[in-house]
């Protein structure tokens, strides 16, 4: 066998420890047109609020710089609707994850966070890297580049007896704590409930008061599109089983939209499943990025070209991914005109949580025209978006009657379509706690809800050596753990383990890595704990060369309360309550997480969801193993206990198994009420 070359990386990251460059001020790097940029924000501030926004930005800098920076920041605010502080964008090093040993930190925990932050802003990973947006159109890592520099400086100083406190991108400072406390606590977008509106978000973001951290953007735990591809693979597989009654997806066509940070996973996932994917995307730079990364195979630019190619691939029953550079509404309306159905499964992954801010491009405009109109004429833009959503739903409704199976991907598509006045509500009415019932299910309701209720969710790890050999070793370890577990578990848990075994065996060959050497694997409590312990042992024995960061998507068993997605299959009325997500972060912090975060928004949108996550560093120590056992068990059991109490039978099975394994776990179990008795009582 040919030996792999030893990885060598030389870069000077010492500037990370120096904070905001002030003396002298760095030269302005100018606006770089080689990377995609966020559209201008649609907010219009009064002069009083503009003054406040400038004060808030200038307080990061000494007074002698204000005459230079003040007009510059005012120009950014006017042009972009936000002050990003482009002058301070780093140019002396390439923004990406580097081996842990290269970071100027006093402790490995801090260096791990520096690595994760830089991966989130890697131009190969981030959607709008210079606006510090990782994915989802407005999922920020920080509000501005001054915050980036300050955080990196604080992390360079952080010891194991301090905690970095983060307020919506702003580093409040380093505070004394203990070795067992988290090294960082992050909050993003926390609001007094009555003020948690999208209109207020736009104003406060422009003023520099808060930010939308999405899920793993603001928690520094994004791992590129791989982070969603596994969940998308499981979704498409189970959709075929549920709706088509088949495991084999040869010749099945899946239609959707979006090739961005999260949605870009759809094309790869469909091919892994054996299907043909058609993914529409209006942004040519996103199409080219996914094509260059091997995540889409074919690019088409007209509806006719796209459908002709898809028909050919469908007939050949070859797994393939086709990007359509254009609007998905055009595809839907063309499908209506077709004599025969060529699509079986369909969804939508436009960023409808940011529907009027560039997350959804109306069919009447090109991508470029839309980005200009967002701020130039926001009212006209809203009108076009509303009309486009109605047109899209009209076509979806016709195709659904012809047998196409459509589901909402938890991106607020159906919610925003309903708000636009589209015909999307269930004809029989219904709904729980004020959440309407739609014609089409959320994918959590029909497909992933039962998977979450069994405790399976998007467990992740990052090899901080940045060495692919370490990642290969972790894949082998995870496979061995699952092979040991699989014969010992009952159905339906066994089926989930088998799906994930197939995934991890193929993970290397599927070339999923974009950015850091990371992996995702849907695992339950037992799987996560045993994999973590095995990783930690391998680090201690020198089989893995550097610490591993464990994390997960916030879109998980316990991490998120969202009635339109993660908790849409909870039917006891508590689907709109946020106790689970908040309790989860508190519990993770108390049980040894290296850092924790809690966010308003994420996926479905500002004010529509509460979500949280963690980062956990495995360093080979006995302390790390003990904390991992404790924290990972809580991180899953909290969610399955809540889902059990909400009436889910899979969660009931999972939490009872967990209690059998750990006598210290004692959970309140629900008693079911006979429906006939309820009818009798209610009618009195």
N, C-alpha and C positions, 0 to 999 in steps of 0.2 A: 504494500500500500504506500502511496505517496504521502510523505509526512507534510503536515500543515506547517506553514511558516509561523514562527513565534510572533505574536502580536507585539509591536513596539509603537508607543505613542509618546511623542514629545510635544508638550505645549506648556506655556507659562500661564498658570492661573492665579499667580500671586496677587493680581489686581483685585480679585474677588474680596480680599481682606481689607482693601483700602476704602471701601464705601463709595459714596457719590464723588466723582471726580470734579473738584471745584477749582483748584489752583494749579495750573490754569484751567479754565473751562475748555472742554474738548471742542474741536471743530465740529460743525454740524455735518453729519454724514450724507446729507441730502436725501431726498425721497427716492428710495430704491424701487424701480419699476420691475425688477426681475422677480419679485415675489408678490403674491396676491395681497391685497389690502382690504381691510374692513370698509364697508360703505360708511359715509358720514352718518352720524347719529341724527335722528329727526327732531331732537329737542330744540326749542327756541327759548332761551333764557331772557329774562328782563335784565336791564342794565344793573340793577341791584344784585341779582343772582350771578351775573357775569363777574362782577366785582368780587363776590364771595368765592366763586370758583378760582379766580386768580390768586386771592389771598391764600386759599387752601393749597394751591400748587406751590406758591413761592415760599411757604413756611418751611419747606425742605432745604432752603438755600440761604446762605448768609446775605445780609441786606445789600452788600456791595455788588452783588450779581443781579439785583432786581431790575435795574435799568436795561440790562441786556436781555434777561430772560423774560421779563414782563411782557413786552410787545410780542415776543416770539410765542409765548404761551397763549396770549390773546388771539393771535392769528390762527393757532391750532384750534382753539375753542370755536372760533368763527367758522373755520373751514370744515372741521371734522366733528364738531359737537362734543369734543372731549379733549383733554390735555394729556397726550401720551408722552410728551417730553422726548421727542425723537432725537434731539441733540445728544442725549445720554445713552442711546442704543449702543451696546458694546460692538466694537469693530476690530479689536486687537486679537481676538480669538474666535474660532468658529463655534457657534452655539450648538452644542450637542452633549450627550453624556460621555464622560471620560472615566477611565479606571479610577477607582476610589482613592488610590494612593496619590493621585495628582492634585487633590483638593487641599487647600490651605486651612484645614480644620483641626481643632484640638481633640475632637472625638469622632469616632467612626459614624455615630448616629447623625451628627451634623453634616458630615461629608456625604452621607447617603441622601440627605435632603437636597443638598446642592446638586448632586447628580440628577435627581429626579426633576428638579426645577429646570435644569438646562435641557433635559430630554423633552419636557413639555413645550419648550420654546424652539426646539430644533426645526429648521425650515422644512425638513422632510416629514415632520410629525405635525407641526402646528398649522392651523388653517390660515391665520393671519399673524405670522410671527412678530412683525414689527409693531403691531397693536397689542401684543401679548395675549392674543386669543388662540387657544389651543384647538377648540372645536365648537360646533353648534352655533356659529355666527357671532356669538358674544360671550363665550365661555372664557373668562379672563383668568390668567395666572396671577397677575397684579394689575392695578389700575394704570400704572405708569412706570417708566424706567428708573426713576429715583427710588421707588419702592424696591425694585429688583436689586439695585446696588446696596441699599441699606440691609435688606434681608441677607444677602450674601456676606456682608460684613459681620452682621450679628452671628450668622452660622459659623463663621471663621473664629469667632470669639467664644462660642457656646461651650460650656463645660457640662459634665454630668450632674451638676448641682444647680442648673439653671433651666428655665423654660422660656422659649420664645413665644410671645403672645401676638397673634395676628388678627387684626380687625379689618375684614374685607380688603385684603391686599396691603393694608398699612401695618408695618411692624411697630406695635406699641412699645416693645422693648424686651430685654432679658430680665426675668424675675427669678429670685432665689426659689429653689424647690429641692426635692430630694432625688436620689438616684432612681427611685421607683416611679417617679412622676413622669408624664410625657415630656419629651424634650421640646415639643411644640404643640400649641393648641390654636386651631384655626376656626374662625367663624366668618361666613360670607353671606352678606345680604340679610342679616338678622334685622327684622323690623317689628315695631309695634303693629299688631295685626291689622288695625283699621287703616294703616298707612301703606300696607303691602300691596300697592297697585302698580300696574305696568307704567302708568303715567308718572307716578312718584319715583319709580326706578330710574326713568330717563332723566329726570331732574337731578336726582341725587348722584347718579353716575357722572353726569356732566359737571356737577359741583365738586366731585372728588370725595364723596362721602361713603359710597358703597360700591359694590360690583356684583355682577352675576358670575358666580364661580362654576356654573354648570355642575357637573359632578366631580370628575377626576381632574379637571383643569385647575380649579382653585384649591384642590387638596394635594396637588403635585404628584398625582398617581396615574396619570394617563400613560398608556404604553403603545400608542398608535392604533391604527384600525384593527390590529389583531385583538385588541381588547373587547371588541364587539363581535368579531367574526365567529367566535365559537358559539356565542348565544344565538347569533343569526342562523348558524348551521343547525343547531338544535331546534330552533323555531321552524325552519323550512322542513326539516325531516319530520317533525311531529305534525306540522300542518298537512303534509302529504299523507301521513298515517290517519289523521283525523278526518280530513275532507275527501281524500281520494282513495283511502283504504289500501295504500301500497307503501312499501319500503323502497322500492326501486323508482328513482325519479328520471330515468332515461326518457327523453322526449317531452318532459314536463317543462313548461315555460313559466318563469316567475318574472313579473313586471313590477318595477318600483321606480323610485326617483332618488337622486342624491348620491354624489361620490365624494362627499366631504369627510371630515374627521371620523364620524361615526357611521354615516350611511355608506361610506366607501367600502365597508366590509361586505355589503350585500352580494356584489359580483363574485368575490372569492368564495363566500359561503355557498352560493348556489352551485358553483362548479364542484366544490368538495362534495356536495350532495348528489351530483350527477345530473343536475338540471341545466337548462339554458336560461340565462339571466338577461333581461333587457333593463338597463338602468339609465334613466334620463338625467341629464345634468346640463344646466344652462351656462355654467362657468367653465370656459374652455381650459383654464389653468388647472382646475380640479380634474378634468378629463385626462389631460396630458400627464399630470402627476401620477394618477392611478395606473395609467397605461405604462409609464416608464418604470413603475414599481412592480409591474406584472400582475396587477390586481384586476385589470380588464384586458381582454385579448383583442377585441375588435372595436374600432371607432367608426361610427356612422354619423352623417350630418344631415340627412333628409329622412323623413318618415318612410318614404318608399324604399330607400336603400336599407333602412333598418329592418322593416318587416320582411322584405325579400330575403335578407340574410337569415333572419330568425326562422322563417319557414323552412329554409334549407337545412339549418342546424337541427331543427325539431325533427324533420324527416330522417335525418342521419342518426338521430338519437345520441348526439355527441354532447358531452358537457362543454359549455362554452359561456363566455360573458361578452355581452355586446353593450358598449356605451353609445347612447344616442345624445349627441350634442344638440340639445334643443329642449323644448318644454314638454313635460310628461302629459300635459293636457292635450297637446297635439296628437300624442300617441293614443291616448284614450279615445279621443273623438274619431281617429282613423280606424281604431278597432271596431267601433260601433258600425262603421260603414262596410267592414269586412263581412263576407257571406258566412264564413265559418270561424269558430273560436280557435285562436292559436295560443291563448293564454289560459292557464288553469289556476294559478295562484298569483295574488297581487297584494301590494301594500303601498305605503308612501313613507319616505323618510326625509322629506323637506323639513327644515327647522321651523316648524309652525309655532313653537313657543315664542319665536321672534318674528311673527308673521308680517308685521308692518315695518320691520327693520332690516329686511333683506333676507330673512329666512325662507320666504316663499316668493318666487319670482312669477308675477302674473303672465299669462300666456300672450297678452297683447304687447309685451315689451321684450327686448333682448336683455341679457344680463347687464350689459353696460348702461343701457337706457334706464333700467330699473334702479341701479345704484345711484344714478344722478337724480332721479325723480324723488327718491326717498327723502332727501333733505330739501330739494328745490321746490317740490310741490307735494307735501305729505298727504294732503287731503285727496288729491287726484290719485295718488298712489294707492291709498286705502280703497278708493272706489274701484280701481282696476283689480286689486287683490280680491275684493269681495265678489266681483263678477267672475273672476277666474275660478275661484273656489266653487261657485255655483255650477259653472260649466263642467268642472272636473267631476263633481258629485253626480251630476246628471248623467254623464257618460258611465261612471262607475255603477250607478243604479241599473242602467240598461244592460251592461255586461254581467252584473250579478244575476239578473233574471235569466240570462243565457247560460249560467252555470259557472261563472268565474267566482272563485272564493277570495274575498277581500277581507283584510283585517287592518285595524289601526295599530301603528307601531309605537304608540305611547309618545308621539311627538306633538300632540295637540291638534292633529289634522282634523279629526272629526269634531272636536270641540270648537275650533275656529271656523270650520265649515258651518256648524250649527249657528254660531254667532253671526255668520255672514248671511244667514237665511236660507241655506241650502236644505234640500229635502233629505235629511239624514237621521231624523228621529224615528224610533221604532213606532210603527203604526198603532201598537197596542199600549203605548205609554210605558209606564214603569220607571224604575230608578230607585236609588237608595240615598237618603240624606241629602236630597237636593241635587244629586248627580244624575243627569238624564240618561235614559237608556237609548242607545243608538241602534240603527239597523245592523251595523257591523260590530263585531266584538273587538275589544282590545286583545292584542296577542297574549297578554297575561291572563285574561279571562278564559280564553279557550285553549291556550297552548302551554304557556310557561308558568301559570299560576300553580298548577299541581307539582311542577318540578321544584319551584321555590318552596312549596309546602312540605316537600320531602327533605328540605334542607340543602338542596343542590343550588349552587350559584357560582358566579364568576370569580373564582379564587385566582390570584395572580402572584407571580414572583419575578424579580429582576436581579440578574447576576451583576453585582457591582464591579466585578473585574472587567466587564465589557468583553469578555472572552467567550466566543461561541462554543468552545470546548466545555466550559462550565455549564452552559445552557444544555448542551447535549447530555451531560451527566445528570442534570436535574430531570430531563425528560425520561431518562432510563430509571431513575429512582422513583419518579411518580408512577411510571408504568408498573414497576415491580410492586409498589404499594397497592395499586388498584387490582392487580392480578391476585394478590394475597387476600384482598377484601372480597372480591366478587363471588367466590363460592360460598361465603358465609352469610350473605344477606338475603332477605326475602324479596319477592316481587311486591311492589313495582320498583323498589330500590335497585334490584339487580339490573333491570333494563337500563336505568340511568348510568350505572357503573359501566355497563357494556358499551354504551354510546361514547362515554368518555375515554374508555380504553382505546377504542378505535381512533378517537381524536388524537390522543397523545402519541400513539404509534405512528401516525401520519404527520404529526406537527412539523418535524424537521423537513420532510420532503415537500410540504406545502409552502415552504419559504414565507413564513408569516411575519418575520421580524422587520419592523421599520423603526429605526432609532435604537434604543437600548436593547440589550440581550434579555428579552423578557418572554414570558409565556403566560397563557391563560388556560385554565382548566376548570370546568364545572365540577365541583366536589361538594360533598356534604360534610357534616361535622366530623365524622370519623375520618373521612378521607383527608380533610384539611389538616387535622391534628397529626395524623400519622405521617403525612408527607412532610409537614414542617419539622417534626422530630427527626425524620430521616435526613432531611437537608442539613439540619443543625449538626447531626452526628458526622455527616460527610465533611462539613466545614472543619469540625474539630479534628478529624482524622487526616485532613489535608487533601481529601479527594476533590474538594471544591476549593478554589484558591482564594476566595474573598467572601465577605459577608453577602447575604441575600436579603433583599427587601421583600417582605410579604405585603400584599395589599389585596384589594378587590374593587370591583366596580361598586359604586353606591347602589346601583340597580341590582339589588340582591335580596336575599331572604329577609334580613332584618334592617337593612340600611335605609330604606326609603318608605315614607308614607305618601302615597299619591293615588287618589281615587280614580284617576284616569289611566293608571298604569299598574304600578307595583302592588297596590292594595285594591285593585278593581275587582278581584274575585272574593273579597271579604264582604259578606252579606248580612252581618249583624248590625249594620248602621254605623260602625266605627271606621268605615273606609275613609272618612274625612278627618279623622283624629290623627295627631302626630306624636303620640306618646312613644311609639316603638322606635322611631328614628332618634329621638332625643335621648331616650333611655339607652339606646345602643352606644352612642358616643360617650355618654357618662360611664357606662359599664366598661367599654374598651379602655378608657383613660384610667379607670380604677384597677384594671387587671394587667397593665404593663405595656400598652401600645406605645410605640416610640413617638408617634404624633397622631392626632385625631383632628377631624374637621366636621363641622355641621353647616349646612347650606340651606338657604331659601331658594327655591327654584332648582332647575336641573331636569333636563329631558322635556318635561311637560310645560315648564315655564314659571316665571316669577309669580309668587302667590298661589301657585297651584300644587306645590309639593314641598316637603321637607326631607332632606337627605343628608346622610353622613357617611364618613369612611375613616380609614386608618392607614398608617404605615407602620410596619413592624420589622425591626432589624434582627435577623438571626446572625449571631457572631460565633457560634460553636460553643458557647458557654452553657453551663448547667442552669444558670439563671434564665437565659434566653429560652431554654427548653421548657422550664417550669411556667414561665409567663406565657409562652405560646400555647401550651396545653390549656391554661386557664382562660386566656383571652379569646382564642379561636372557638372554644366550646361555647362561651357566652355569646359571641358574635353571631352564632347560628341559632343557638337554643332560644334566645330572646324572640326571634322571628317565628320559629315554628310553634312556640308556646302561644304567641299572639294569634297566629293563623288557626291553631287548634281551637282556641277559645272563640274564634270567629266562625267555627263550624266546618272547617275543612277536614275531611277524613284522612287524607294523606298526612297532614300535619299531626293528627291524633296518633297515627301509627308511628311517626318519626319521634315525637316527644316521649311516647311511652318507651320506645327502644332506648332513648337517651337516658331516661330515668332508671331503667334496668341496669345500665352500664355504670351509672354514677349515683350512689345512694344519697349524696348531698343535694342532688337536683330533685326538687319537689314542686310540681306544677299543679295549679288549679285546673281540673278538667271539667268540660261542660257536660251538662245533662240535656239530652234532646227532648223536646216537647212534642207530643203527638199532634199532628196537624188537625185531626178531627176534634180534639179537645179545644184547641185554639179557636177553631171555627165556632164551636158551641159557646165558648166564653164570650167571644167578641160579639156574637149575635144577641147576647142578653140585653 
